[in-house]
């Protein structure tokens, strides 16, 4: 399959249902708010390395978390009950992205979170589309993550933890907030053992896109 380029003046994407299972759909374009919102509204997200053009993906299968299926282990429940971490939302968005960028991950060589992505998602945050969930310990940011709201779906992007359980506790509180405010699910993009251990599951791309088409008709408040 030949991967088509995107032009700076056209914000439409190829049909994601026609992408290969790996999910790469197109390359090029830009990271303007209009293009990013168009991408996520169609189940597409950017993911690329520093020496590559912008690559746009819609993988099959898709990892999601049903909000009622978050797995709360006994050990994590004890940590939450002790209120070891202070949880905040949207108070330090850009720094959360910087921490995600700097987080060492044994299965990755380097980072895909470049400065232009941090700038682009910060712009979306300022417009009210992107949000962060944050754990603090002794007043210091030690865990959390960020993502985008599209309709009643939260599209998770990345998480980090500088202290044990910090990101898990932040994710738990994110799920509770989403449930309370009428969201339908959490998009986790691609399978990881960590998220699957917390209750995330794989569904087909077609099923995900069908659910997304319903989600974008709803507008809960984050």
VOGU-3710 file (C-alpha; in Angstrom, 3 decimals, decimal comma):
1> xxxxxxxxxx> 0,000/0,000/0,000  1,375/3,397/-0,977  1,257/5,915/1,881  -0,189/9,232/0,651  1,245/12,636/1,612  -0,825/15,387/3,230  -0,690/18,996/2,083  -0,670/22,007/4,370  -3,905/23,446/2,987  -6,124/20,331/3,141
11> xxxxxxxxxx> -7,118/18,900/6,531  -8,899/15,756/5,361  -7,372/12,297/5,848  -7,632/9,020/3,945  -10,274/6,614/5,244  -8,703/4,999/8,349  -10,712/1,811/7,786  -8,561/1,187/4,710  -5,218/1,392/6,523  -3,128/-1,723/7,080
21> xxxxxxxxxx> -3,325/-3,335/10,520  -0,092/-1,639/11,576  -2,059/1,542/11,105  0,131/3,996/9,212  -2,252/6,055/7,095  -0,480/9,156/5,760  2,544/11,379/6,217  3,320/15,079/6,154  1,028/18,000/6,825  1,367/19,968/10,039
31> xxxxxxxxxx> 0,354/20,020/13,696  -2,093/22,909/13,643  -5,085/22,643/16,001  -7,470/22,219/13,057  -5,539/19,253/11,654  -5,040/17,577/15,027  -8,725/17,892/15,926  -9,673/16,544/12,499  -7,289/13,623/13,015  -8,599/12,610/16,438
41> xxxxxxxxxx> -12,212/13,021/15,321  -11,410/10,341/12,723  -9,532/7,987/15,054  -6,102/9,093/13,827  -3,084/10,319/15,805  0,488/11,478/15,003  3,443/9,341/16,037  6,908/9,768/14,566  10,587/10,129/15,392  12,673/13,279/15,138
51> xxxxxxxxxx> 14,287/12,340/11,825  10,956/11,414/10,170  8,124/13,367/8,579  4,911/13,531/10,604  3,337/10,066/10,432  -0,400/9,561/11,015  -1,748/6,304/12,468  -4,985/4,396/13,047  -3,933/0,911/14,200  -5,899/-2,327/14,248
61> xxxxxxxxxx> -6,607/-3,524/16,902  -7,177/-0,492/19,134  -6,612/-0,480/22,887  -9,421/1,074/24,925  -10,521/1,140/28,542  -14,188/0,877/29,438  -14,567/3,229/32,377  -16,323/0,609/34,515  -13,579/-1,956/33,844  -10,635/-0,210/35,515
71> xxxxxxxxxx> -8,939/-2,902/37,621  -8,336/-1,569/41,119  -5,967/-3,955/42,873  -5,960/-4,236/46,663  -2,489/-2,693/46,834  -3,451/0,283/44,663  -6,671/0,765/46,633  -4,588/1,021/49,827  -2,352/3,676/48,259  -5,392/5,669/47,123
81> xxxxxxxxxx> -7,041/5,384/50,557  -3,924/6,727/52,259  -4,109/9,824/50,014  -0,381/9,620/49,507  -0,649/11,748/46,367  -2,458/14,993/45,752  -4,347/14,831/42,464  -4,856/17,843/40,211  -6,096/18,412/36,687  -4,894/20,964/34,123
91> xxxxxxxxxx> -2,592/22,847/36,486  0,745/22,008/34,836  -0,029/20,722/31,345  3,199/21,571/29,523  5,372/20,265/32,349  3,462/16,971/32,260  4,370/16,649/28,583  8,004/17,505/29,327  8,112/14,824/32,028  6,581/12,306/29,597
101> xxxxxxxxxx> 9,280/13,256/27,095  12,077/12,794/29,632  10,753/9,544/31,090  13,113/6,611/30,561  11,348/3,703/28,908  13,345/0,447/28,590  11,522/-0,557/25,380  12,218/2,723/23,562  15,372/4,246/22,136  14,925/7,984/22,638
111> xxxxxxxxxx> 11,598/9,776/22,607  8,902/10,577/20,058  7,781/13,644/22,033  9,598/16,475/20,318  9,355/20,163/21,124  6,987/20,785/18,201  4,558/18,232/19,601  4,711/19,791/23,058  3,973/23,171/21,510  1,124/21,760/19,409
121> xxxxxxxxxx> -0,629/20,008/22,287  -0,104/22,985/24,575  -1,973/25,016/21,958  -4,794/22,457/22,118  -4,758/22,696/25,896  -5,107/26,473/25,722  -8,090/25,956/23,402  -9,727/23,560/25,865  -9,220/20,304/23,935  -6,208/18,793/25,709
131> xxxxxxxxxx> -6,045/18,033/29,427  -3,581/16,743/31,993  -4,057/14,584/35,085  -1,366/15,005/37,712  -0,016/13,395/40,911  1,906/15,479/43,452  4,000/14,289/46,383  5,181/16,867/48,918  4,150/19,541/46,439  6,224/18,111/43,576
141> xxxxxxxxxx> 4,855/16,757/40,295  5,717/13,049/40,310  3,298/11,410/37,889  0,384/11,731/35,524  -0,372/12,061/31,854  -2,273/13,957/29,203  -4,704/13,498/26,352  -7,458/15,028/24,241  -11,214/15,168/24,628  -13,124/14,325/21,455
151> xxxxxxxxxx> -16,856/14,217/22,079  -17,348/12,013/25,131  -14,099/10,095/24,584  -10,783/10,850/26,310  -7,887/10,046/23,971  -4,936/9,243/26,215  -1,509/10,091/24,846  1,252/9,417/27,349  1,962/8,970/31,060  4,974/9,198/33,349
161> xxxxxxxxxx> 5,833/8,272/36,935  8,777/9,449/39,019  7,467/7,704/42,116  5,884/4,260/42,460  2,122/4,213/41,773  2,012/7,948/40,944  0,697/7,501/37,401  -1,677/4,671/38,376  -3,296/6,817/41,062  -3,614/9,741/38,638
171> xxxxxxxxxx> -5,156/7,444/36,016  -7,622/6,074/38,573  -8,765/9,587/39,428  -8,985/10,466/35,728  -11,306/7,492/35,165  -13,474/8,539/38,121  -13,695/12,097/36,774  -14,636/10,851/33,299  -17,346/8,571/34,717  -18,774/11,371/36,852
181> xxxxxxxxxx> -18,908/13,776/33,909  -20,590/11,419/31,452  -17,728/10,227/29,250  -17,996/6,902/27,449  -14,468/5,471/27,300  -10,725/6,044/27,398  -8,790/5,517/24,161  -5,377/4,004/24,898  -4,282/3,678/21,247  -1,889/0,697/21,099
191> xxxxxxxxxx> -1,611/-2,393/23,353  0,702/-2,252/26,377  1,024/-4,774/29,185  0,831/-1,976/31,760  -2,539/-0,615/30,618  -3,971/-4,074/29,971  -3,095/-5,010/33,555  -5,272/-2,074/34,627  -8,254/-3,239/32,603  -7,688/-1,957/29,072
201> xxxxxxxxxx> -8,659/-4,286/26,226  -8,281/-4,541/22,468  -11,145/-4,055/20,039  -11,096/-3,959/16,250  -10,423/-0,671/14,509  -13,860/-0,822/12,872  -15,557/-1,176/16,262  -13,510/1,694/17,655  -14,389/3,949/14,726  -18,064/3,027/15,075
211> xxxxxxxxxx> -17,985/4,028/18,730  -16,069/7,196/17,935  -18,742/8,266/15,460  -21,261/8,125/18,321  -18,899/9,780/20,813  -18,338/12,904/18,745  -22,051/13,689/18,857  -21,865/14,200/22,642  -20,264/17,109/24,481  -19,699/16,489/28,200
221> xx> -17,558/18,898/30,197  -14,175/17,601/31,313
//
